[in-house]
Amino acid sequence: MIRVERKITEKAKKAIESLQKAKSKNNTYNTQEVNVALKEMFHGKCYICENKEITSYQIEHLFSHHEDKDLKYDWSNLFLACAHCNNIKRDKYEPIIDCTKENVDQLIAFRKKGYFGTEEELIFESLDCREETINTQKLLKEVYYGSTPQKKMEAKILRRTLRKEISKFKEYVREYQEAEDEEKEDLKYLLKQQLGDSSPFAAFKRWLIRDNKEAYPELLIYINMQ
Ligand SMILES: [Zn+2]
């Protein structure tokens, strides 16, 4: 989970318009325009797990609307989530950090310790004690590990996707470390993308660099500029 800027783009303007219309007619908030704008804003990623390999997108209300029309049709309350995360969050975890307003990966540390088969563990550490931060930390834990048999199965698939992405990222970092001059510049560009907003599981990747800042001080700039 990372910060995502809620920019007023052309697509967002159309989404807001469609929400106003839907609200006045009591139609669904799940309009074509809203879906298109959310996909653009969240770079096709679920805002909670940061997975991009999603087969089922859902529109998530940061604050559950419970048929409150203002919350239900409010553009700033709508987020793009995968079905797995949306089903887990519901209104069980509320409030959580609003990722359009705060730098989530500066409030929670995202770490993957160990390796597959040898005590692999995902650790989410809250860096402050606010209710929002603690709830987000608990939500992340449930998303990546699940609590029901079905959710545990889904979480396993999610962890597998995360593992693949992190291995790939580590490989790029290793190559970067060993590269020289021109090649180093190319890899730097690649790493910048890997640490950027549209990259899957960016929070984990950023913490890998933060935790090794002595080794790659020049890469920190790509995190701090986000
Ligand atoms: Zn998700």
Boltz pocket constraint, residues with backbone or C-beta under 6 A from the ligand:
constraints:
  - pocket:
      binder: B
      contacts: [[A, 46], [A, 47], [A, 48], [A, 49], [A, 50], [A, 51], [A, 81], [A, 82], [A, 83], [A, 84], [A, 85], [A, 86]]
      max_distance: 6.0
